[in-house]
Amino acid sequence: MQATTTDSASSKFSHAPLLPSHGRIAFFLVTGLFFLWAIPNNLNDVLIRQFMKSFELNRLEAGLVQSAFYLGYFIFAIPAALTMRRFGYKTGLMTGLMLYACGTFLFYPAASARSYPLFLLALFVIASGLGFLETGSNALITLMGDPGSSVRRLNFSQAFNPLGSIAGAWIGTVFIFSGIEPSPGEIAGMKARGIYGSFLQHETARVLAPYMFLGLIVLIWAMFIFRARFPIVAGDSQHAGQNSSGGYLALLSHPGFLLAVIAQFCYEGAQVGTWSYFIQYAQDFTHAPEKLAGYLLTATLAAFGIGRFASSYMMKKLRPERMLGAFALANIGLVLVGILRPGWTGLISILLTSFFMSLMYPTIFALGIRNLGEHTKEGASLLVMAIIGGAVFTPLMGLVYQTTQSIALSMIVPLLCYIFVAFFAFWGVNVKGSAGPLRATA
């Protein structure tokens, strides 16, 4: 009898319609946000390498790019949830887009002053806007349509995120990297001729044009969002949740949700840390020039995108939590190869981890907020706050490098992160009080 019930639930889950029957224009506009917020996320990987050159930073100092960025997510996720609880999802998304645009335009005074702290402030403002966008968009997509296809729908929308990642890495490689990597002797020569300062100024200014253009695109998208009619979804009236009980404290009664937050924290640390130091891994162990290393980074993001679309399709037949566990185990093996066999073999293995990490964020997110009901916005904000893992683990990888002088050994950090993700997938979703294995909702 139990088997029959499970099979029936699986059938409903598999055949639930993917797209909402109403509000498809709003659905696709929100889906477009997944593309837009991925661009600055992956421009950071290029900025780290560029700022190491233009500001003469070590790896640990350059890792502050990710720390400033993800601190913005961490601080503004809860204000984003409270704003959307009071004024609705659309207002929250508009707020996020305005902050996003303001942050990109702050690159102009930062480049003019050639100030690393000002750049970090600009990245913080961008990320504060993205905190609003991610808190709202992920939850909204799961609610816009049949509950039985909520995880597949979020994976579908998230599949546009790696396309933005590819665009960000490509833009950074083509328009920010100059391809000029002076040796210590050449640097000494430029200093002797008094031209080294102007070289550093020119390298710093290369980041300006991509961010100015990005800011304009964000403002245009904000206009489309403003004019679009959004469908009413559960808990999105202006006064939604005013009578809800417990608030954030109520989430303590969902231990599976709390494990999902930790899993998301670990996943983000693994993803951000791997991509942040991928270029350095390639240069250290294959001696690839920065342009080639940048294109290889783009290839990792392409693998990520292919994985998103493939996993969204595979979820029609396979249960999401089982796929999450299998993909985490695959990455544990690949990262071990990257640690033990540095060189082209290790590099290709690290590249392939992007394919298997592709489904982790949306699947952990959807598993975490499933059945939270009136507390969905609060749960979504905490899962977005878990993005701070990128700010914690990236400098930690830099610290391991500073200690061991090996980028390969620093990959131990993402290895440990994937171990916890596997633990969550195989055990955490079954903890009493959690959302549990995904089932169709009648």
N, C-alpha and C positions, 0 to 999 in steps of 0.2 A: 504493500500500500504506500509506504514511504517512497519507494522507487518511482511509483506512478506519479505521485505528487511532484517529485523533483523533475521528472521528465516533462511533466506538463508545464512547470515553471520555466524550464530551459527552453521549451518550444515557444512560450510567450515571449521570453527574453530575446530569442533569435529572430522572431518575425515581427516584433514591434516596429512600427514605422520610424525611420531615422530622423526625418525632418519634421518640424512642426507644421500642422495644417494651416495655422494662421500666423501672420507676422513674419513671413519668410524674408522680407526685405530687412527687417530689424535683425533677424537671425544672421544673415550674411554680413551686415554691417558690423555686428559684434564679432563674428568670426574673423573679419578683416583686422580687428584689433590684435588678434593673436599673432598675425604677421607683423604688425607695426611695433609691438613691444619687443619682439625678438631681435630687431635690428640693433638697438643700442646694447642689448645684452651681449651680442657677439662682436660688436665693435669694441667692447671692452677688452677682448682677447688681443686685438690688434693694438689698442691703446697701451696695454701693459708693455708690449715690446717697443712701441714707439716712444713712450715716456722714459723707458730705460735708457734710450739713446739721447733723446732731446733734453732730459733733465738729469742725465747721468746717475740713474738710480740703480740700486741692487734689486734682486728679485723680491726680497722681503718688502722693501719700500714700494716697489711697483705693485705688489699685491694689494696695497691700500686702495687701488682703483676699485677692486671688487668689494673691499670692506666698506668704502663710502657708498657704493652703489646699493649693496644689499642692506645696509643700515637704513636707507630710505624706505625700502620695502618693510623692514621690521617695525619702524616707528609709525608708519602711516597706515598699516593694515587695519588696526582697530579703529582709528578715526574714519577710515573708508567704510567699514562695516556699520558704524554708528550713523554716518551720513546717509548711507543707503537704507538703513532701517527707518530713518526719519523721513527722507525725501524720495526714496525710490532708486532703482538701479540706474535709470537714465541720468539723473542728476549726478550720481557718483561717477559714471563714465565721463560725463562732460568735465567734471572737476579734474579727473585724472588726465584727460587730454590737454587741459590748459596748463597744468603743472609740467607735463611732459614737454610741451612746446617752450615754456619759459626756461626750462633747464637747457634745452638745446641752444637757445639764444644767449644764454650765459657763457657759452663757449667763446663768444666774441670778445668780451672784456678779459676773459682768462687768457686767450691767445695774445691779445694786445699787451697785457702786462707780463706775459710769459710766467704765469704763477701756477705752480702745481696745486697749492691749496684751493685756488679758485676753480681749477678744473675739478677737483674732488667735490667742491660745493655744487657745481653744475651737475655732476653725475648724481649727487644726492637728491637734487631737485627732480631730475628726470625719473629717478627710481621711486620717489614719493608719488609721482603721477602713475607710474606703472603699478604701484601697490593698489591704488584705486582701481585701475583697469583689470588687474588679475583677480582681485577680490570679487569684483562684480561680474566679470565675464565668465569665469569658470562656473560659478554658481548659477548664473542666468542661463547659460547654455544647457545645463542639466535639467533646468526647470521648463525650458521652452520645447515642450513636446511630450511624447509618451514616456512615462517613467521607466518602462521596460527597456528602452533603448538609451537611457541617459548616459551610460558609460561609453557606449559606441558613439553617441552624438558628441560627447566631450572629446573623445579621441579623434573624431572627424575634424572638429574645429581646431584642436591642437595640432593636427597635421599641417596646418598652414603656418604654425609657429616655426618649424625648421626651414620653411621657405624663406621666412624673414631672417632666420639665422644665416642661411646661405648668402642672402643678399647683404647682410651686415659684414660677413667675413670677406665677401668679394669686394664690396665698396671700400673696406679698410685696406685690403691688399692692393687694390688698383690706385686709390686716390690718397691714401695716407702713407703707405710705405713708398719711399723714394727709391729703394734699391741701393742706396749709398750706405755702405757699412765700413767706415774708415778704420783702419788698423791703428794700434797705439802709436806707431811711427807717423802715420798720416795725421793723426790728431795733434801730435807734437809739432808737426810742420805747420798746420793751420794756426796753432797757438802762436808760433814764432812769427807768422805773417800777420797776426792780429785779425784773422778772419773766422776763428772758431766760434766766437759769439754769434756772428751773423749766420753761420751754418746751423747752430742750435736753434736760433730764432726761426729760420726757414723751416726746419724740421717740425718745430712746434706748430707753426701756422698751417701745416698741411692738414691738420685735423679740422680746420675751421669750415671749409666749404661743405663737406658731407653733412655736418650737423646743422648748418643753416638751411640747407635744402630739406633735410628731414623735418625740421621745425615747421616749414611751410606745408609739407604734406600732412602733418598732424593737424594743423589748423583747418585744412580743407576737410579732412575726415571728421573733425569735430562739427563742422557745419552740417555734414550729411547726417550725423547722429542727432543733432539738434532738431532737424526738420523731419526726421523719421517718426512714424507712429509705432510705439512699442506695445506689444500685447501685455495684458494683465497676467501676471504669474503669481503663484502662491506666495503670500507674505510681502507683496510689493505695492500695497496701497500706501498713501502718504503717512497714515497712522499705524501701519503694520507693526505688530510686535509691541505696541505700547502696553498691552495687558499681558504680555508673555511673562512667564515666571522663570526666575533663576538666572537669566542672562548667561554670562560666561561661566558662572559657577555650575550651572546645570550640565555643562559639558563634562564635568568631572564624573558624572554617572555613566559615561560612555568610554570605558577603558580602551576599547578598540579604536575609537577616534583618537585618543591620546597617543596610542602606538602609531597611528597613521601620521600624526604630527611629527613624531620622532623619525619615522621612516622617510618622510618628506625632507626633513632637516638633513638626514644622511644622504639621500639621493641628490639634493641640490649641491651639497658639498662635493660629492663625487663628480657630478657633471661640470660644475663651474671650475673646480680645481683641475680636472683633466683637460678641459678646453683651454684654460688660462695658460697652462704650461706645455701644451701640445707643440707649439712652435719651437719652444726651447728644447724639448725632447728631440724633435726632428733635427735641429741644428747641432745639438750635442752629439748625437749618435749616428747621424747620416751625413753631417756636414752640409746640409742643404742650405742655400742662401735664403734670406728672409722672404723673398718673393715666392720661391718654390714652397717654402714652409707654409706661407699664407695660403697658397692654392691647395696644399695638402689638408690644411684646416678646413677649407671649403669642402673638400671631399668627405671629411668626417661629418660635416653638417648635412651633406647630401645623403650619407648613410642613415643619419638620424631621420631625415625626411622620408626616405623609403620605408624605414621601420615604422614610422607613424601611420602611413597609409596602409602598409601591410598588416600591422597589428589591428587596425580598425576593421579590416576585412576579416581577419582570422577570428575576431571576437564574435562573429556570427555563429561560429561552431565551437569555440573553446571558451571556457570560463575565464574571466579576466584575472582572478586571483591566481589561477594556476599558470597562466601565461606570465604574470608578474614574477612568480617564483622561478620559473624556468629561465626567464631572461636574466634575472639576478644571478643565478648559478652560472650562466654562460659568461657573464661579465667577470665573475670571480676568476674563472679559468683564463680569460683573455688578459686580465690585468696581471695575473701571475706570470704569464708569458712575457708581458711588457717589462716586468721587474727582473725576471731571470734571464731573458734573452734580449738585452738592449741592442738596437741596431734596426735594420729594415724589418726583421721578423717581429721584434717588439713594437715597432712603430705601426705596422699593419694591424697588429693585435689591438693596440690602443685605439687605432682608427675604427676598428670594427665594434668596439664597445659602444659607439654612438648608435649603431643599429639597435642594440639590445636595451640601451637606456631609454629609447624613444617612447615606449608606452608607460614608463614609470610614473612621471609626474601626473598625467591625467587619471591614470588608474588608481594611484594612491589617493588622489584628491577625491575622486568619485566614491571610492570605498570609504573614505573618511567621513564625508558629509551625508552619506546615504541614511535616510530615516532620522535625520536630526530635526526635521520639521521646522518649527518656528525659530529654531536656533541655527538654521542653515547659514545665515549671513555671518554670525559669530564664528561658527566652525570654519567657514571659508576664510575668514580673516586670519585665524590662527594657522591654517595651512599655508596661507600666503606668507605669514610671518616666518614660517619655517624655512623660507628662502634664505634667511640669514645664515643658513648652513654654508652658502657660497662665500660669505664674508668671514666665517670662522675657519673653514678648512683650506681655503686658498692660501692665506698667510701661514697656516700650519704646514702646508706642503713646502712653502718657501723656507720655513724654519728647518724642516727635515733636510732640505737641500743644503742650507747653510751649514748644517752639522755634518752631513755625509758627503757633500759635494757631488751628489748624484741625483739627477731628476728621476731616474728609474726607481731608486729607492723611495723617493717621495710618493710614488704611486701606491705605497702601502696604505696611505690615507684613504683613497677611494676604494681600495680593496676591503678595508674594514667597513666602509659605508655600505657596500653591496652585500656584505654578510648580514647586516641588520635588515636590509630590504628583503632579503630572502627569508629571514626569520619572521618578518611581518607577514609576508605573503603566505607562508605555509602554516603559521600558527596564530599570528596576531589578529587576523580577520575572524578567527573562530573564538576569540575570547568572549566570555559571557558579558553581554551589554554592548558589544560592538555592533556595527552594521551587519557583520557576518558575510558569508558568501553571497554574491549578488544574485538576486532572484527577481523575476518579473513582478511588477505590481499590477494587480487587477484594475 
